[in-house]
Amino acid sequence: MAIVAALKAKKAWDRLPPEQRQALLEKARRQGTVAAQKTAATARTHGPVVARRLADALARARKTPGR
């Protein structure tokens, strides 16, 4: 089932014009920056242990295939 969904997503991605693909990638890049800023704010507020857990979760999410 996951393979079918991945193939459909790939086909949809290929149909997008290059400008729209670039816009989507740029938006995703900005969202990553926002998440990093929130992690830093959490570190200041709740301490380094919680911030480290959040940073590890962000790193895992970025390494997840398909993202």
N, CA, C and O atoms as a GROMACS GRO file, in nm:
protein
  268
    1MET      N    1   0.082  -0.119   0.000
    1MET     CA    2   0.000   0.000   0.000
    1MET      C    3   0.087   0.126   0.000
    1MET      O    4   0.057   0.223  -0.070
    2ALA      N    5   0.195   0.125   0.078
    2ALA     CA    6   0.282   0.242   0.085
    2ALA      C    7   0.352   0.265  -0.048
    2ALA      O    8   0.375   0.380  -0.087
    3ILE      N    9   0.383   0.158  -0.118
    3ILE     CA   10   0.450   0.173  -0.248
    3ILE      C   11   0.357   0.240  -0.348
    3ILE      O   12   0.399   0.325  -0.426
    4VAL      N   13   0.231   0.202  -0.346
    4VAL     CA   14   0.132   0.263  -0.436
    4VAL      C   15   0.120   0.412  -0.406
    4VAL      O   16   0.116   0.493  -0.498
    5ALA      N   17   0.113   0.447  -0.279
    5ALA     CA   18   0.102   0.589  -0.241
    5ALA      C   19   0.226   0.665  -0.284
    5ALA      O   20   0.216   0.779  -0.330
    6ALA      N   21   0.343   0.604  -0.268
    6ALA     CA   22   0.467   0.671  -0.309
    6ALA      C   23   0.471   0.692  -0.460
    6ALA      O   24   0.514   0.798  -0.506
    7LEU      N   25   0.427   0.594  -0.536
    7LEU     CA   26   0.425   0.609  -0.682
    7LEU      C   27   0.328   0.718  -0.726
    7LEU      O   28   0.358   0.794  -0.818
    8LYS      N   29   0.212   0.724  -0.662
    8LYS     CA   30   0.115   0.828  -0.695
    8LYS      C   31   0.171   0.966  -0.662
    8LYS      O   32   0.153   1.061  -0.738
    9ALA      N   33   0.239   0.977  -0.548
    9ALA     CA   34   0.299   1.105  -0.510
    9ALA      C   35   0.407   1.145  -0.609
    9ALA      O   36   0.418   1.263  -0.645
   10LYS      N   37   0.487   1.049  -0.655
   10LYS     CA   38   0.592   1.077  -0.754
   10LYS      C   39   0.532   1.126  -0.884
   10LYS      O   40   0.582   1.221  -0.944
   11LYS      N   41   0.424   1.061  -0.928
   11LYS     CA   42   0.358   1.104  -1.052
   11LYS      C   43   0.303   1.246  -1.038
   11LYS      O   44   0.316   1.327  -1.130
   12ALA      N   45   0.242   1.274  -0.923
   12ALA     CA   46   0.188   1.408  -0.900
   12ALA      C   47   0.301   1.511  -0.899
   12ALA      O   48   0.286   1.620  -0.956
   13TRP      N   49   0.413   1.478  -0.836
   13TRP     CA   50   0.528   1.569  -0.830
   13TRP      C   51   0.581   1.597  -0.971
   13TRP      O   52   0.614   1.711  -1.004
   14ASP      N   53   0.587   1.492  -1.054
   14ASP     CA   54   0.639   1.508  -1.190
   14ASP      C   55   0.548   1.595  -1.276
   14ASP      O   56   0.595   1.658  -1.371
   15ARG      N   57   0.419   1.598  -1.245
   15ARG     CA   58   0.325   1.680  -1.323
   15ARG      C   59   0.331   1.828  -1.286
   15ARG      O   60   0.284   1.913  -1.362
   16LEU      N   61   0.388   1.860  -1.170
   16LEU     CA   62   0.396   2.000  -1.129
   16LEU      C   63   0.496   2.076  -1.216
   16LEU      O   64   0.599   2.020  -1.253
   17PRO      N   65   0.466   2.200  -1.247
   17PRO     CA   66   0.564   2.281  -1.318
   17PRO      C   67   0.684   2.309  -1.229
   17PRO      O   68   0.671   2.314  -1.106
   18PRO      N   69   0.802   2.328  -1.289
   18PRO     CA   70   0.924   2.350  -1.208
   18PRO      C   71   0.913   2.466  -1.110
   18PRO      O   72   0.968   2.459  -1.000
   19GLU      N   73   0.843   2.573  -1.147
   19GLU     CA   74   0.830   2.687  -1.058
   19GLU      C   75   0.753   2.648  -0.931
   19GLU      O   76   0.788   2.690  -0.820
   20GLN      N   77   0.648   2.568  -0.949
   20GLN     CA   78   0.568   2.528  -0.834
   20GLN      C   79   0.646   2.431  -0.744
   20GLN      O   80   0.636   2.437  -0.622
   21ARG      N   81   0.724   2.342  -0.805
   21ARG     CA   82   0.809   2.252  -0.726
   21ARG      C   83   0.906   2.332  -0.641
   21ARG      O   84   0.924   2.304  -0.522
   22GLN      N   85   0.968   2.432  -0.702
   22GLN     CA   86   1.065   2.516  -0.630
   22GLN      C   87   0.997   2.590  -0.515
   22GLN      O   88   1.054   2.602  -0.407
   23ALA      N   89   0.875   2.638  -0.539
   23ALA     CA   90   0.802   2.709  -0.434
   23ALA      C   91   0.771   2.616  -0.317
   23ALA      O   92   0.782   2.656  -0.201
   24LEU      N   93   0.732   2.492  -0.347
   24LEU     CA   94   0.704   2.396  -0.240
   24LEU      C   95   0.830   2.363  -0.160
   24LEU      O   96   0.824   2.354  -0.038
   25LEU      N   97   0.941   2.346  -0.228
   25LEU     CA   98   1.066   2.317  -0.159
   25LEU      C   99   1.110   2.434  -0.072
   25LEU      O  100   1.159   2.414   0.039
   26GLU      N  101   1.092   2.555  -0.122
   26GLU     CA  102   1.129   2.674  -0.044
   26GLU      C  103   1.042   2.686   0.082
   26GLU      O  104   1.092   2.719   0.190
   27LYS      N  105   0.913   2.658   0.067
   27LYS     CA  106   0.824   2.663   0.182
   27LYS      C  107   0.865   2.558   0.286
   27LYS      O  108   0.864   2.586   0.406
   28ALA      N  109   0.900   2.440   0.242
   28ALA     CA  110   0.944   2.335   0.334
   28ALA      C  111   1.072   2.377   0.405
   28ALA      O  112   1.089   2.348   0.524
   29ARG      N  113   1.161   2.443   0.334
   29ARG     CA  114   1.286   2.490   0.393
   29ARG      C  115   1.258   2.593   0.502
   29ARG      O  116   1.322   2.591   0.607
   30ARG      N  117   1.163   2.682   0.478
   30ARG     CA  118   1.128   2.783   0.578
   30ARG      C  119   1.064   2.719   0.700
   30ARG      O  120   1.090   2.762   0.813
   31GLN      N  121   0.982   2.617   0.680
   31GLN     CA  122   0.919   2.550   0.793
   31GLN      C  123   1.024   2.483   0.881
   31GLN      O  124   1.009   2.481   1.003
   32GLY      N  125   1.130   2.430   0.821
   32GLY     CA  126   1.237   2.371   0.900
   32GLY      C  127   1.305   2.476   0.987
   32GLY      O  128   1.342   2.448   1.101
   33THR      N  129   1.321   2.595   0.934
   33THR     CA  130   1.380   2.704   1.008
   33THR      C  131   1.292   2.743   1.126
   33THR      O  132   1.343   2.770   1.235
   34VAL      N  133   1.162   2.747   1.105
   34VAL     CA  134   1.069   2.780   1.212
   34VAL      C  135   1.078   2.676   1.323
   34VAL      O  136   1.080   2.710   1.441
   35ALA      N  137   1.085   2.549   1.286
   35ALA     CA  138   1.095   2.442   1.386
   35ALA      C  139   1.224   2.456   1.467
   35ALA      O  140   1.224   2.435   1.588
   36ALA      N  141   1.333   2.490   1.400
   36ALA     CA  142   1.460   2.508   1.471
   36ALA      C  143   1.452   2.626   1.568
   36ALA      O  144   1.506   2.619   1.679
   37GLN      N  145   1.387   2.734   1.528
   37GLN     CA  146   1.371   2.849   1.617
   37GLN      C  147   1.288   2.813   1.739
   37GLN      O  148   1.318   2.858   1.850
   38LYS      N  149   1.183   2.734   1.720
   38LYS     CA  150   1.100   2.692   1.833
   38LYS      C  151   1.177   2.601   1.927
   38LYS      O  152   1.159   2.607   2.049
   39THR      N  153   1.264   2.516   1.871
   39THR     CA  154   1.347   2.431   1.954
   39THR      C  155   1.441   2.515   2.040
   39THR      O  156   1.458   2.488   2.159
   40ALA      N  157   1.500   2.617   1.981
   40ALA     CA  158   1.590   2.705   2.056
   40ALA      C  159   1.514   2.779   2.166
   40ALA      O  160   1.565   2.794   2.277
   41ALA      N  161   1.393   2.824   2.136
   41ALA     CA  162   1.313   2.892   2.238
   41ALA      C  163   1.278   2.797   2.352
   41ALA      O  164   1.277   2.837   2.468
   42THR      N  165   1.250   2.673   2.318
   42THR     CA  166   1.220   2.573   2.421
   42THR      C  167   1.342   2.548   2.509
   42THR      O  168   1.328   2.530   2.630
   43ALA      N  169   1.459   2.548   2.449
   43ALA     CA  170   1.582   2.528   2.527
   43ALA      C  171   1.599   2.639   2.629
   43ALA      O  172   1.639   2.614   2.743
   44ARG      N  173   1.569   2.761   2.589
   44ARG     CA  174   1.582   2.872   2.682
   44ARG      C  175   1.477   2.865   2.793
   44ARG      O  176   1.504   2.902   2.907
   45THR      N  177   1.359   2.817   2.759
   45THR     CA  178   1.249   2.814   2.855
   45THR      C  179   1.252   2.691   2.945
   45THR      O  180   1.236   2.702   3.067
   46HIS      N  181   1.272   2.573   2.886
   46HIS     CA  182   1.254   2.448   2.960
   46HIS      C  183   1.384   2.373   2.988
   46HIS      O  184   1.381   2.268   3.052
   47GLY      N  185   1.493   2.424   2.942
   47GLY     CA  186   1.620   2.359   2.973
   47GLY      C  187   1.673   2.272   2.861
   47GLY      O  188   1.601   2.238   2.767
   48PRO      N  189   1.801   2.236   2.872
   48PRO     CA  190   1.868   2.165   2.764
   48PRO      C  191   1.821   2.022   2.741
   48PRO      O  192   1.832   1.972   2.630
   49VAL      N  193   1.769   1.955   2.844
   49VAL     CA  194   1.727   1.814   2.826
   49VAL      C  195   1.608   1.807   2.731
   49VAL      O  196   1.607   1.725   2.639
   50VAL      N  197   1.508   1.890   2.753
   50VAL     CA  198   1.390   1.892   2.666
   50VAL      C  199   1.430   1.939   2.527
   50VAL      O  200   1.383   1.883   2.427
   51ALA      N  201   1.514   2.038   2.518
   51ALA     CA  202   1.558   2.089   2.389
   51ALA      C  203   1.634   1.982   2.310
   51ALA      O  204   1.616   1.971   2.189
   52ARG      N  205   1.716   1.905   2.378
   52ARG     CA  206   1.791   1.799   2.310
   52ARG      C  207   1.695   1.694   2.253
   52ARG      O  208   1.715   1.644   2.142
   53ARG      N  209   1.591   1.661   2.329
   53ARG     CA  210   1.491   1.565   2.280
   53ARG      C  211   1.421   1.619   2.156
   53ARG      O  212   1.399   1.546   2.059
   54LEU      N  213   1.386   1.746   2.159
   54LEU     CA  214   1.321   1.807   2.042
   54LEU      C  215   1.415   1.811   1.922
   54LEU      O  216   1.374   1.784   1.810
   55ALA      N  217   1.540   1.845   1.945
   55ALA     CA  218   1.637   1.850   1.836
   55ALA      C  219   1.658   1.711   1.776
   55ALA      O  220   1.671   1.697   1.655
   56ASP      N  221   1.663   1.609   1.860
   56ASP     CA  222   1.677   1.472   1.810
   56ASP      C  223   1.555   1.432   1.727
   56ASP      O  224   1.569   1.366   1.624
   57ALA      N  225   1.436   1.471   1.773
   57ALA     CA  226   1.315   1.440   1.698
   57ALA      C  227   1.316   1.510   1.562
   57ALA      O  228   1.275   1.452   1.462
   58LEU      N  229   1.361   1.635   1.560
   58LEU     CA  230   1.372   1.708   1.433
   58LEU      C  231   1.470   1.640   1.339
   58LEU      O  232   1.443   1.627   1.220
   59ALA      N  233   1.582   1.597   1.391
   59ALA     CA  234   1.684   1.531   1.309
   59ALA      C  235   1.629   1.401   1.251
   59ALA      O  236   1.652   1.369   1.134
   60ARG      N  237   1.556   1.326   1.333
   60ARG     CA  238   1.497   1.201   1.283
   60ARG      C  239   1.394   1.229   1.175
   60ARG      O  240   1.388   1.157   1.076
   61ALA      N  241   1.312   1.334   1.193
   61ALA     CA  242   1.211   1.368   1.094
   61ALA      C  243   1.274   1.409   0.962
   61ALA      O  244   1.222   1.376   0.855
   62ARG      N  245   1.386   1.479   0.968
   62ARG     CA  246   1.454   1.521   0.845
   62ARG      C  247   1.517   1.405   0.772
   62ARG      O  248   1.530   1.408   0.650
   63LYS      N  249   1.557   1.301   0.846
   63LYS     CA  250   1.621   1.184   0.784
   63LYS      C  251   1.520   1.081   0.735
   63LYS      O  252   1.556   0.987   0.665
   64THR      N  253   1.392   1.099   0.771
   64THR     CA  254   1.290   1.005   0.730
   64THR      C  255   1.274   1.007   0.578
   64THR      O  256   1.259   1.114   0.520
   65PRO      N  257   1.277   0.890   0.513
   65PRO     CA  258   1.260   0.887   0.367
   65PRO      C  259   1.126   0.945   0.326
   65PRO      O  260   1.025   0.928   0.394
   66GLY      N  261   1.128   1.015   0.214
   66GLY     CA  262   1.005   1.073   0.162
   66GLY      C  263   0.975   1.211   0.212
   66GLY      O  264   0.872   1.269   0.176
   67ARG      N  265   1.061   1.266   0.295
   67ARG     CA  266   1.039   1.402   0.345
   67ARG      C  267   1.140   1.494   0.289
   67ARG      O  268   1.138   1.613   0.319
   0.00000   0.00000   0.00000
